[in-house]
Amino acid sequence: MTLTRAKLCAWLVGTAAALSASAAFAATLPEAAEAVCKGLIGGADAVKIDSATLQAPSQLAVAERGPTPSGRITPANPAFCKVLGHIDPADPKAPPIRFQVNLPVGWNGRSVQYGGGGFNGVLISGLGLPPAYPFDKPSPLARGFVTYGTDSGHETRQGEPPQVFALNDEAFENFAHRAYKKVRDAAVGLMERAYGRKPDTMYFMGSSEGGREGLTMAQRYPDDFDGIFARVPVINWVGLQHAGTRSGLVTMGAGWINPAQVKLVGEAVRAACDKADGSDDALVQDPVGCKAAFKVETLRCASGQSGDQCLTDAQVKAIETLHATYKFPFALANGLDDYPGWGVSGEDTPAIGPTGGWTAWWLGTAPPAQPPAPNNGIAWIYGAGGIQYVFARDPKLDVTTYKVEEHKARLLEVSKLMDSTDPDLSRFRARGGRLIMLEHMADYAQSPYAGIRYFESVERKLGKTETAEFARLYTAPGVDHVGSGAPANVDMLSVLVDWVEQGKAPGDLEVGEQKVEAPSFATLRALPLCRWPAWPHYKSGPVTEASSFTCAP
């Protein structure tokens, strides 16, 4: 074996023995690593490696501001080869699929693919914290995982609606499912080239759109991943876009609810339901029960009354619309013909970008406009744009004139591509796959009841006992879409690894709410994370400690 080959193998194996074999050998190791890394550039088929650069170890950094708490954190990462590449489209008018793969010098034989968010269009680097990840844990890359992500086959440009790409069939199909499969396969090819073997185990972690992607992989490509974590997945995607648009339409005029009235509703919900679990902790632990208990009519303005301390008839109607099921006049993929309404609690969680409750997602700081304006709720921006570019495929469409019946064929086509609601996970289960779903019960980006309903459909299809062998659904009370408002952080990567590789099936877990302050990231409060359909019930002790609660239906 030549000296260069010996250096290469020492880097790829990444063992302590290889690194300490001799001082002289260790001194030349970085040069060998850089040569191996650069040697990955190129490609003869559709997969092209544009650059491959050895990165030096980096330190933890916390930004003063960020759209989400975890988004403020740049974790410490080890030396790794940063690979940027693309996959050429078949249609010359379609964009390429771009991807990033991070190959650590010290590989543990595992990999994790990161999902995207929204309508994607941004390259997911795989360098940040995965969904729900505790702030004080080493990043997956620092733990020795190969990490990777993609832009899903299009790039969002400044000033353009995020749905423009959907006018191209190949770009939309890449977004639906093909991009994640193609990038997964490209990443495996890179691992084989770099390390001389395929990964032992492969994981997928995604939140929101990324959660849908995770379920898509389990349903469409059940042989590709050993463990999947899908947090707040936007499944029943067609239903979500239409229900979100409907909720925006009812606030266009007199139905819009101002910030003071949002606070009024949030306080009324807590007053009605906070103490139902036995504690007074300003948190609704049983939002399912609260949805039945809370009556928005109690806030209706009396005759001749107006102002911030009551709601008009139009505002009451808007809230009832948000809470109500959206019904289609025909069945979509997998027989679904509706979208479940949103729940209660977390209405007044402060809005910062995608963080928050009604103001962030539903109402914005101004009534819905056409075309959607930056100060509108995100659900309107997503839903109205989806109607124009995805379903009607008419960028100039007046959304108020849109009729579902006139676009039935397109809705069925999109539903088949995007909805990720197939309950038949028998192939995923048969090959030993493990799935964890997590729903946040104060989520106004998507209804947590869509994910709950999906999980229950899997139980009906495969049986409850059989489903429990490979899948879990957890629900986190009071948590918004991105993980704020209540305890939400839990190391699901370790839970998945233990289940997949050690056979340790998880029971009830624990979530924490952490202060975004390095290096300790102190836990402010913690709660049990209960398996559906259980909720935290207060026993005794400080309400900031998980041990003070127990999980029960």
N, C-alpha and C positions, 0 to 999 in steps of 0.2 A: 504494500500500500504506500502510495506516495505521501510526502509530508503534507501537501495541500489537501489530499483526500482525508488524511488523519485529522487535520484541523477542522475540516468540514464536518466529519462525523462527530467530533467532540462537541462542536457547537450544536449540532442538530439534536444529539442525545441530551445535552444540557445537564449531565449528571455532575454531582460534586466530585466524584472520582476523576472524571475527565478533566475538570477544571483545575484540579490540584495535582495533576500528574507530574508537572514540573514547572518551575517558575518561568523558564524560557518559553515553554509551550504556551502557558497562560498569557504571557506577554504578547504573543503573536495571534492569540485567539480573535481579537476584534478585527484584525485584517482578514482572517479567514471568514468570519461571520459576514463581513461586508461583501466579500467576493461571492459567497453563497447567495446573499440577498440580491445583489445586482444581477446574478446569473439567472434570476427568475424573469427578467424583462424579455418581452417578445411574445410570440404566439403565431401559429400558422393557420389556425382555424378561426371561428368567430370570436373566440375568447382571446383578448389581447391584454397583455400586461404592459401598462404605460410607464410605470415607474416602480422601483423597489429600493427603499432607502433604509439603512440601519439607523434606528433611533436610539439615542442615549437614554438612560434612565431619567425619569422626571419626578418632580416633587408634587405633593398635594398642594392645591390652590383653591381658595374660596373667593368667589366674586362678591362684591357688595350687593349687586342686584342680579336678578335673573327671572325668567318667566315662570319657573317652578323652583321649589326648594332644592331638588336634586340637580337642577340645571345650573345652580350656582357652584357646584362642586366639580372640580377637575381632579380626579383621583391620581395618586402616584402610580406610575407605570414603570415596568422594568425595561431593559434593553429588548428591542423587538424590531423585526423587519416589517416596515409599513409598505404594503403593496396596494397600488392603485391600478385599476384596470377597467375595461369595458367589454361588453358583448355586443357585437354588431347586429343591427336589426335585419330582418328579411325585407321589409318594406323600406325603401330608401327615404321615405318621408317620415318614418318613425325615428324617434331618438334612440340612441344606444342605451343599454342598461349599464350604469356605472356601479362600481363596487369598491370596497376597501377590505382588505384582509390583513390582520395583524398577527405575525408569527413570532411568538416569544422565543428568546434564546433558550430558556429553560421550559420546555414543553411538558405538560403532564399527560399528554395523550388524549385530551378532550378538546372539544370546540363548542362555542356558543354563537349562534346567529342572533343578531339583534333585529327586532321588527321596527317598522317606521311609525308614522303618525299623520293624522289628517288625510290629505290627499298625496302625501309623500312629496316627491320632487326635490328633496334635500338628501344629500348623501349621508347615510347613517355610518358613522366612523367605527363604531364598536369600541371606542376608547372611554366612554363615559360609564356611569352607573346604570345597570339594567333596571327594569321596572321593580319598584317596591324595595329596592336594595338598601340596607342600612348604610348610613353615611360613613360610619367608622370601619367598615369592612374593606379589606383589600379588594381592588377591582378584579373581575374575572381574568383579565390579562395578567395582572400581578400574581394571581394564583396559578398561572401556567396554562390557562386556556388560550387556544387560538380564538380570536374574536373577529367577527366580520358583519358587514351590513351593505345595503344597496340604496339607491335612490328610486328603485322600482321601475326604472325605465323612462324617466323624464325629469326635467329640471324646471322648477318654478322660477319664473323671471319676475323681477321687481316691476310692480305696476300691473301685472297680468292676474286675472282670476286663477286660483289654483287648479281649476277643473279644465282649463283649455286643452290639455293633452288628450282628454277623453274624446275629442273629435276624430282622433286617429285610432282605428280598430286595434292595431298591434300594440300601441302604447297602452291602451286601456286593458287589453288582455294581459299584458305584462304586469300592470298594476294589480289586476285581479289575482293572479297566481303564478304566472310563468316566471317572472323575474326572480322570485325567491327560490324556486326550484333551480333555475339556471345558475344563480349565484352560489347556492349551496353546492352544486356539482363542481363549479369552478374552484370553490374554496377547498374541496376535497382533493382536486387535482393539484392545487398548490401545496397542500400538506404532503401529498405523496412525493412531489418533486423536492420539497425542502427537507422532509424528515425521513423519506424512504419508506413510508407506510401510511396507511389510512388511519384516521382517528379511531380510538377504541370506543368512544361514546360521543354522541352529538346531541346538543341541546338547542332549543329555540326559546327565546324570551321576548315577549312583545306586549305592548300596552296600547289600548285604543285600536287604531287601525292595525298596529302591530299585533294586538291580541287576536284580531280577525285573521291575520296572516298565520298565526300559530295554529288556530283551529283549521284553517285552510290546509296547512301541511299535514295535519293529522287525518283530514278527510280525503284529500286528493293524492297525497304522497306518503302513505302510512309507513313505508319502509325507510324513510329518510332520517327520522329523528327518534332518539331513545327517550327523551324527556322534553316536554313542552309546558311552558308557563304562559297562560293567556290572561292578562289582567284587563279588566273593563273592555272586553272585545266588542267591536262595532259590527256584530253579526246582525242578520236580517237588515242588511245595509240599505236595500231599496226602501224598506219600511221606515228606517231611521231618517233618510233624506226627506221623505214625504211628510212624516210626522213632525219633523223639525221645521219644515216649511210651513205647515199648517199652524203650528204654534206661533210662528212669526206673523203670519197673516192676521191673526186675531188681535195683534198688538199694534197694527199699523196706524190706527186712529185713536179713538178714545180708550181702547183696551190696554194701551201701554202703561206700565206700572213704574213709578219713579223710585229712586233709591230709598227714600224715607218709608214708602209703602212696602218695599221689599223687606226692610227691617221689621215693619209691623207684622208681616206674615211670619217671618222667622221666629219672632218672639212668641207669637200666638201658637205656633207649632210646638215650641219648647214648653210653653205653659200647659198645653194639652197632654203632652206625652213624656216629658223629661223624667218624671218620677215613676213612670210605669215599671221600670226595672228595679225599683227600690232605692235608687240613689238620686241625689240632687247634684248632677255633675254637668248640667247645661249640654247634655248630649242625649239624643234619642237613640236608645239601644235597640229598640224593636220598631224599625220604620214600617214594616209590613202591617203590624197592628196599628201603628199611628196613622197610616193612610186611611184606614177604616174609621178611626176615632176622630180625626181632625175634620172639622166642617168649615170650609171657607165662607159659607153663608153667614157665619157669626160675625164676620168683619164687614158685611154689607152696610153701606151708609143708610141711615134712616132718612125718611122723606125730608127733603130740604137741606140735608146735611152734605158736606163735602170737605175735602182737605186730606192731609196725610194720615189721619188716624182712622180712616175707614176706606172701603173700596166701592167704586161705582158698579152698576150692573154690568157694564162692559168689561171691567177689570175682573169681576167675579167669573164672568163667562170665559175670559182668557185663561184663568187659572184652572177652571174646570176642563177646558180644552186640553191644557198641558197634561192633566192627570188622566184624561180619558184615552181609551184605546183608539188607534187610527185604523179604519177599516177600508180595505180595497174591495172593489166590486168583482174581483176575480182572484183566483189562487195564484200565488207565485211559486218559486221553486220549493220543493219539499212540502207542498200543500198549504203553506202559510198564506193567509189572506188578511193579516192585520199586523199592527205593531203595538206592543203594550205601552200604556201611558207611563209617565214619569211618576216618581214617588214623592215623599215629603221629607223634610229636614235639610239643613244646610242651605236654605234659600238665600240667606244673607251672608254667606261666606265671602269675605272681601275679594274683589276682582283684581288680579294682576296678570294680564295676558290670559293664558288658558286656565290659570288657577282661579277658583271661585265658584259661586253658585249661580243664581239667576242672572245677575248683572253680567257676568263673564260670558255665559253661554246662551241664555235665552233673550234677555232684554237689551243688553248693551247700555250705553248712556244716552241713546236717542232712539226714537221709533224706527222700525225697519224702513229702508229706502230702496229704490230701484234706480240703478243697480245698487247692490249692497254697499254700504259705506263702512269705513274702518271702525267707526264708533258704534256699529250695530253688534248685536249678539253673534257669537261665532256660529251658532246653529243656523241662523238666518244666512250668514255668508256662505256657509257650506251647503245648506239645503237649497236656497234659491239658485246658487250657481250650479248645483247638481242638476236641478230641473232644466236649466238652460242648456248646459253643455253635455250632460250625460244622457238625459232622457229625451228631451225635445230636440236636442242638438241644434238649437237656435239661439245664438248669443244675444239676439235682440228681443227675445220673447218677453212679453209682459207676464210675469209669473202669476199675477192675479187672474189671468184668463186661462191658465193651464188647466186642462181636463185630463185626468188619468185615462179615461176610456179611449181617448184619441191616440194614446201612445202605448197601448197594451202590448204589442209585439216587442217593442223596445224594452219595456219593463220586464217582460219574461226573459229576454235575452240577458239583460243586466243581472237579473236575479240569479240566473243560472251561473253566471260568472262570479258574482260578488257575495252572495248572501251567507255562505259558509254555515248553513244550518242543517246539513246532512247528519242525522243522528246515528248513522251506521258506522261506528268506529271499531267494528269487529276485526278488521285487518290490523289496525294499529294495536289493538289489545292482544291479538294473537301473536304478534312478533315481539311482544314484551314492552311496548311503549307505555309511558306514564304521562298523564295529563293532569295539570293543576289549573283550575280557573279561580279567579278572584274578582268579585264584584264589589264596587264601592256604592253604598246605599244612598249617598247624597250626591250622586253623579247626574249632572244635567246636560252633559255632552251626548250621552246615550242612556237609554233606560236600563238599569240593572236587571229589570224583570225580563228583558230579552235573553240575557245570559242564563238566568235562573230557569226560564222556560226551556232553553236549549238543553241544559244539563238534565232536566227532568225528562225531556224527550229521549235522551240517550238511555236513561234508566228504564223507560218504557220499552225501548227497542231491544236492549240487551239484557234487561233485568237488573234490579237494584243490587243484588249480591254480586253479579258479574261486573257491573260498573264500578263497584267499590274496590274491585281487585286492581283497577288501573287508573281510576279518575277520582278527583276531589273537586268540590266546589266550596269555596269559603266566601263569606260576606262580611264586609267591614262597615259598621255603622258610622255615620257622620262624616265619611271621607268623600271629598269631591273627586273629579275625574282624574286629576294628576297626583293625588296623594296628600292633600291638605285638609285641614278642618278637624282631624281626629287622628289617633294613632293609626299608622298605615305601613310602617317599614318592617319588612321581614325578609330574611335571607332565603328566598325560594330556590335559589340555585343550589344551595347546600341541601335543602329538603329534597329536591329532585335527584341530586347525585346519590344521596343516601337511599332513596327509594329504588332508583334504577340499578345501582351498582351493589347495594348491600341488602336490598329487599326490605328496608325499613319503611313500611307504609306510614304516612303521617296521620296523626290524629288532630285534635285541636291544637292550634299554635298560639303564638303571642306576637302582637304588633306593638311598635313603639312610635311615639312622636318625638322627634329629635330636634334639638336646637342646631341651627346651621352655623356652628361656631367650632372651628378646628382648635386643637386636635381631638378633643374629647367627644364632641357632638353629643352632649349630655341628653339623656332621655328625660323628657318633661313629664310624660305620662305613658302608661302602657295598658293594654287591654287584651283579653283573650281574643284570638281570631278563630271563630267557631265554624265548624263544618255545617253547611246548610242542612236542615232548616233551623239550627239552634242560634240563640242570641246570648250575649253576656247578661247575666243576672247578678245583681249586687248581693254579696254575702255580708261582709263587714270589713272595716279597715279603710285606709286612705283610697279615695276614688282615683288617684293617680297611679295605683299599682294593679297589675293584672291579677295578682293573687287575691284581690278583694272581690273578684267576680268569678262566676262559674258559667259554663255553657249549658244551656237548656232550651228546649223549644218554647 
